[in-house]
Amino acid sequence: MKRILVAVAAIAALASNAALASEQLAKEKNCLACHAIDNKVVGPGYKEVAAKYKGDKSAEAKLATKIQKGGGGVWGQIPMPANPQVSDAEAKKLAQWILSLK
């Protein structure tokens, strides 16, 4: 039983560190200049994005593409600029993180 509790605690710590690592990546890539987790800044809050795409199996790919190439018209008139400094792997990681927020 003790081993199971230790394993569960380790998994929870890794998941928490992954969430923090993704938030750190968002800071490093300057995403948080226009977005916040809980509320709209220039663009929508990430929790609102996660809610909008809940259940959409293609959401991760859509968001990763939008992170890199930018877009507009989904959240209002202000377009999201392209972020070519974000690699494919980083865009995927950021999309996964955003979609995991509740």
N, C-alpha and C positions, 0 to 999 in steps of 0.2 A: 504494500500500500504506500509506503514511504517513497519507493522508487517512482511510482505512478505520479504522486504529488510533485516530486522533483522534476519529472519529465514535463508535466503540465506547466509548472512554473517556468521552466526553460523555454518551452514553446511560446508562452505568453510574453516572456521577455524578448524573444526574437521578433515576434510580431510587433511589439511595441517599438523596438529598435528600427524595424523596417519602416514603420509609419513615421518615426522621427527622421529617419534617413531620407525619406521622400519629401518631407516638409523642408528639410535642409537643402535638398536638391532644388526645390521650388524657389527657395531663397537665393541659392547660388545662380540660378538661371534667370533671376529677376522677375519671376512670375508674380511674386507678391507685391510688386509695384502697382499692378492693376487688379489683382484678385486678393481676397481674404478667404479664410476657411468658412466663416459663419455669415458674412454679409457682403453685399455688393460694394465695390469700390468703383472702378471704371467698368470692369466686367463683373459677371455674377460671382457670388460666393461659391466656393467649391462644393459645399453641401447641397446647394440648390442645383448645381450641375449634376451631382450624383443622383439626386431625386428625379430630375428630368429624364435621365437615361436608365433608371432602374428597370431591369428586365430586358433591356435592349442588348441582345447578344453581340451586336456589331459596335457597341458604344466604345470599347477600348480602342479599336482601330480608328474610328471616327475622331475621337479625342486626340489620339497620338498624331494623326494627320493634321488636325487643326492646330495643335501646339506648334508643330514645325512650319506649316504653310500659312497659318492664319486663316481668317474667314470673317464672315459677317452675316447679318440678317437674322440670326437665331435669337440673340439676346437684346437686340435694339439696333440703333443706327450707327453706333461707334464700332468700327471693325477691329478685330483682333489682328495685330501685326504678325507677320511671319517671324519665326525664331530659328533661323538656320544654325545658330550655335548649339542647338539641342540635337543630340544624336538620336538615331532611331531607338536605341536601347533606353536612353534617358526619357524620350517621349513616351515610350511604352510604360516605363516605371511610373512616370508622373500620372499618366492616364489611369493606371491601376490604383494608385494611391487616391486620386480624386474619387474614383468610383467606389472605393472602400469606405469613404466618409459617410456618416449617418447623421 
